[in-house]
Amino acid sequence: MPIAALRAAGAVLAAVGLLLGVVAATYAARLGGDGTATFRLASPDAPVVVGPSLLARVDAPVSVTATAERGAAWLGVASASDASAVVGAASHQRVTGVSLTAWTAQGATEGSGATVDAARLDRSDVWLLEKTGSRSVTVTLQPQEPPAAVVAAAQEGALRSVTVSWQHGRWAALAWGSLALALALLAGGAALLWRARPARTGEGR
C-alpha cells in the first residue's frame, strides 16, 4: 500500500477510535459494571410525580429514589389517574424526560395551588405501595408490573433530589465492548501511522 494511503487509513482509524473511545468511556463510567443509568432532578418542588410514560419507557427494572433536605422522605405508587387525583391542582413538579448528555431528569412545574405535603398524601387510600425512609427512600418497579406513577414528597421541608434509574446489563456490555473496540481502532491506526513514518536517512554519518 502506498505511504500516503497508509497515512490516510491510519489517521482515519485513529480519529474514529478516539471519538468512539470518548463516547464509550463516558457511558462506561456512568453505567458502571451492572448497566445502571441514573438521572437526577435536583432541588425539585414537592411533591414530584413520575408518570408511567417515563417509567415504562425502557423494558428494564426502574428505581425511583427521593432524598429529603431534612427529616424523612416519602414515596407512593399508584395508578396514573389516582396519583393525579390525589395531587390535584396543587403545585408540583412532573418528571417529563431525561437528558443523555447532562445525565439529569427534566421536570416541569404543574398546578397553581399550595403544595401538598407527605402527611396529606399518606392519608389517601389509593396507594398500591408506600415507603418512608430517613432522609432517603427507594422503590423499584419491574417491567412486567402494571403501569404506575410514583409520587415523591418530604415529610418536612423540601426534597433535595429525585432520581430515576434503569438497570440493564446489556448497556454495560455495549459500553465496555465499544470502549474495547475504540482501543483496538486506536492501536490499528497507530500501527499504520508507524509503518507510514518517513524513512530515516543518513544514519551513522
CORVEN-V351479 format. One record per residue. N is the residue number from 1. RES is the residue in one small letter. OMEGA is omega in degrees with one decimal (999 if undefined). Layout:
# CORVEN-V351479
n=<N:N>
res=<RES:RES>
omega=<OMEGA:OMEGA>
This chain:
# CORVEN-V351479
n=<1:2:3:4:5:6:7:8:9:10:11:12:13:14:15:16:17:18:19:20:21:22:23:24:25:26:27:28:29:30:31:32:33:34:35:36:37:38:39:40:41:42:43:44:45:46:47:48:49:50:51:52:53:54:55:56:57:58:59:60:61:62:63:64:65:66:67:68:69:70:71:72:73:74:75:76:77:78:79:80:81:82:83:84:85:86:87:88:89:90:91:92:93:94:95:96:97:98:99:100:101:102:103:104:105:106:107:108:109:110:111:112:113:114:115:116:117:118:119:120:121:122:123:124:125:126:127:128:129:130:131:132:133:134:135:136:137:138:139:140:141:142:143:144:145:146:147:148:149:150:151:152:153:154:155:156:157:158:159:160:161:162:163:164:165:166:167:168:169:170:171:172:173:174:175:176:177:178:179:180:181:182:183:184:185:186:187:188:189:190:191:192:193:194:195:196:197:198:199:200:201:202:203:204:205>
res=<m:p:i:a:a:l:r:a:a:g:a:v:l:a:a:v:g:l:l:l:g:v:v:a:a:t:y:a:a:r:l:g:g:d:g:t:a:t:f:r:l:a:s:p:d:a:p:v:v:v:g:p:s:l:l:a:r:v:d:a:p:v:s:v:t:a:t:a:e:r:g:a:a:w:l:g:v:a:s:a:s:d:a:s:a:v:v:g:a:a:s:h:q:r:v:t:g:v:s:l:t:a:w:t:a:q:g:a:t:e:g:s:g:a:t:v:d:a:a:r:l:d:r:s:d:v:w:l:l:e:k:t:g:s:r:s:v:t:v:t:l:q:p:q:e:p:p:a:a:v:v:a:a:a:q:e:g:a:l:r:s:v:t:v:s:w:q:h:g:r:w:a:a:l:a:w:g:s:l:a:l:a:l:a:l:l:a:g:g:a:a:l:l:w:r:a:r:p:a:r:t:g:e:g:r>
omega=<179.3:-178.4:-178.9:179.1:177.1:179.6:-179.7:179.9:179.1:179.5:179.5:179.5:-179.6:-179.6:178.3:179.1:179.5:180.0:178.6:-179.2:179.2:-179.8:-178.0:179.6:178.1:-179.5:179.3:179.4:-179.0:-174.5:-179.1:-177.2:-176.7:176.9:179.1:177.4:-175.7:-178.4:-170.3:171.5:-174.1:175.2:-178.2:169.9:180.0:-5.4:177.2:179.2:174.4:-172.4:-178.6:179.5:176.4:-175.4:-177.8:-176.6:-178.4:179.0:-177.1:176.4:-179.9:179.7:175.0:-179.9:175.3:178.2:-177.5:174.7:176.4:-180.0:-174.5:173.8:-175.1:174.8:175.1:179.3:-179.9:173.2:-177.4:-178.8:178.7:179.2:178.9:180.0:-179.4:179.5:175.9:-178.1:179.4:177.9:179.6:178.7:179.0:176.5:-173.0:-177.5:178.7:177.0:179.5:176.8:179.4:-177.2:177.7:171.6:-177.6:-177.1:176.7:-179.8:178.7:179.0:-177.0:-179.0:178.2:179.6:-179.8:-176.2:-176.8:-178.9:178.6:177.7:-176.7:-177.8:179.7:-179.3:-176.7:-169.7:174.2:179.5:174.3:176.2:176.5:179.4:177.5:-178.6:-176.4:179.4:-176.2:168.9:179.1:179.4:179.0:-176.6:-178.8:179.5:178.1:179.6:-177.5:174.5:177.1:177.7:-179.2:178.6:174.9:-180.0:173.3:-178.3:-174.3:174.1:174.0:-179.0:169.2:178.8:175.7:-175.4:172.0:179.0:-179.4:-176.1:-178.8:177.8:179.0:-179.7:179.4:-178.0:-178.4:175.2:177.8:177.7:177.6:177.6:179.0:178.5:177.7:178.2:177.6:179.1:178.6:178.4:178.8:179.8:179.2:178.4:177.5:178.6:-176.5:-179.2:179.0:177.9:179.4:-179.0:174.1:-179.7:175.7:179.6:999>
